[in-house]
Amino acid sequence: SIPGSEMGLRVFDTENLFCPYPTSTHIEELCASIFRSHRETGQYCVEELQALRWKFFSREEVLAYQNKSVDEMWQHCAVRLTDAVQYVVEFAKRIPGFRQLGQNDQIALLKSGSMEVVLVRMSRIFNMENSTVFFDGKFAGTELFKSLACCDFIASVFDFAHGLCALRLTEQQVALFSALVLINADRPCLEDRDRVLRVRKDVELALSHILHRDNQESLLHKLYQKLALLKNLCTLHIEKLRWFRQYFPVTVHSLFPPLYKELFVSDTDIHTMVTL
Ligand SMILES: CC(C)CCC(=O)N[C@H](Cc1ccc(NC(=O)CCc2ccc(Cl)cc2)cc1)C(=O)N1CCC(C)CC1
């Protein structure tokens, strides 16, 4: 064959051209993939939750929850919380930039961030008209959680959900905000912080891209303010858990779901998370 003729035949592969900045198509693809991951791992879609909005617990059902023992209600909520966390783990694993991070960094981000994402997602199941949250298939007010014996804390969880709900985020905005919360280069025990930072920069670009497209740039600083609230609420969760573990060590040790231990008990190393 004529030397060099193969060059003429080769389609110049533009895909692999090194591009120092993310192109808008790259960012649009990132928006689409994060939105898809969120939808696929939402546990309930918005339409289902809308249809269930009128379903409340009867007086008897509320009383049944309130008559549960403290450790029984904690165990019940721990199962619900671990459920929600598992969907967040699945959400994370479907985010392209997240999957390319090192295994240990993925685990470190999930260990420190998954509870925060659960709280972000909770705004989707919060009904602002009557301050109820979707729980066990119906909408419940704070009084239903009385037997947890941490009413002030539950009130702050509801307040946070109320505040986030008030921003009336679209599902795509919730998706990108969740990715922003998760992919945080300031988390402890990260091995390759720079790599996490690069992925985070892309997610930040993606979030501002869709806020610009939705003509809601003013939301950006409100969302960044929510990050601080999220951190405090998570710290409160851990503190409450320590308080509970003090009084009910057996319940936590033998009855709480394994994933919860890996998430909230600092010294355990992670197995479930990796397989999830
Ligand atoms: C259906 C999906 C679309 C939405 C899925 C979803 O977000 N579910 C959440 C998950 C959840 C569960 C419990 C909490 N916290 C507490 O109960 C405080 C005490 C506590 C702390 C730690 C442990 Cl381990 C155990 C108990 C936070 C969040 C849920 O089930 N909720 C919302 C929050 C209220 C307080 C309970 C009911």
The ligand as an ORCA input file, in Angstrom:
! r2SCAN-3c Opt
* xyz 0 1
  C     -39.273      7.187     50.448
  C     -38.069      7.926     49.914
  C     -38.344      8.726     48.700
  C     -37.493      8.811     50.976
  C     -36.671      8.026     51.916
  C     -36.301      8.833     53.130
  O     -35.741      9.882     53.050
  N     -36.658      8.268     54.290
  C     -36.262      8.884     55.535
  C     -34.928      8.280     55.925
  C     -34.581      8.722     57.330
  C     -34.904      7.917     58.423
  C     -34.561      8.335     59.696
  C     -33.938      9.558     59.883
  N     -33.555     10.010     61.153
  C     -34.184      9.644     62.317
  O     -35.069      8.837     62.374
  C     -33.641     10.316     63.586
  C     -33.259      9.266     64.635
  C     -32.317      8.243     64.071
  C     -30.997      8.600     63.720
  C     -30.138      7.624     63.211
  C     -30.614      6.324     63.060
  Cl    -29.520      5.086     62.440
  C     -31.937      5.973     63.383
  C     -32.797      6.951     63.867
  C     -33.614     10.350     58.787
  C     -33.938      9.939     57.506
  C     -37.305      8.530     56.543
  O     -37.674      7.384     56.660
  N     -37.795      9.522     57.324
  C     -37.554     10.951     57.185
  C     -37.074     11.531     58.503
  C     -37.998     11.170     59.653
  C     -37.437     11.675     60.964
  C     -38.152      9.637     59.718
  C     -38.715      9.160     58.420
*
